[in-house]
Amino acid sequence: MDLATVIGVAAGVYLIAASIFMGGTPLIFVNAPALLIVVGGTVATMLIRYPFATVLSTAKVVRNAFFDRLRPPAELVEEIVRLAEKSRRDSLLSLESVPIRDSFLNQGIQLCIDGTEPELVRSTLASEMAATIDRHQRGQGILRSIGAAAPAFGMIGTLIGLVQMLARMDDPRSIGPAMAVAILTTLYGALIAYLIALPLADKLAERSAREAQTREIVIQGIMGILAANHPSIVRARLLSYIEPRGRQDVIERTNRRRPMAVEGDGEQRRAA
């Protein structure tokens, strides 16, 4: 669960609800015609823009914004260095018995174990990464479409309410309901767009960029393992993807295994 997303949405809803309750009865902010215009119009626009299955997947897209399953890059680098050490000490085939948490890394290692050519390994993993980013961008597109459509239908509702109000100026009792539709549709559209849809789209974009970074780390690490580079070289190359303040921690943790790796290299040299 992404606490930042949950706290942000909860805080926004709470502050708006608190201001409504402090100003009087909240029922005056509930208007069925305004909801029909904004929500119904937004859904209709989504059905026009996207296939029906894509519209149905909107709930899944929103759910993904609340759950962060990405591993920290430092942790991923540490695991790749550990695999590089074992591959250099024993053999590439020895990695088959090593449990690998990351599915993308496991896919790449299995390609290496199967004897796939390095360029084919790289292109396969790159294609997988591009497909994942494309799925993420479609999810962002859905939320950004909602963020664009909701305020637009809020404005349409405002115009409808104004027309109704002006057409019934001779009946003072009708002015209030018509004005409520005019104002509340704008409010509903703004809340849907700027509290929910657009912030969640930005969160998904940020998460997509982070996932692209972690997958690039995996690809570079696997290329280093295939080239039989020394684990120190693999680590140095991957550390460039990590913020400077987190690099020292990775170096210290991987150095704790260095005596084992050096001993393994020495045994291999003696055996040769």
Buried (B, 14 or more C-beta within 10 A) or exposed (E): EBEEBEEBBEEBEEEBEEEBEEEEEEEEBEBEBBBBBBBEBBBEBBEEBBEEEBBEBBEEBBEBBBEBEEBEBBBBBBBBBBBBBBBBBBEBEEBEEBEBEBEBBBBBBBBBBEEBEEEEBBEBBEEBBEEBBEEBBEBBBBBBBBBBBBBBBBBBBBEBBBEBBEEBEEEEEBBEBBBBBBBBBBBBBBBBBBBBBBBBBBBBBEBBEBBBBBBBBBBBBBBBBBEEBBBBEBBBBBBEBBEEEBBEEBBEBBEEBEEEBEEBBEEEEEEE
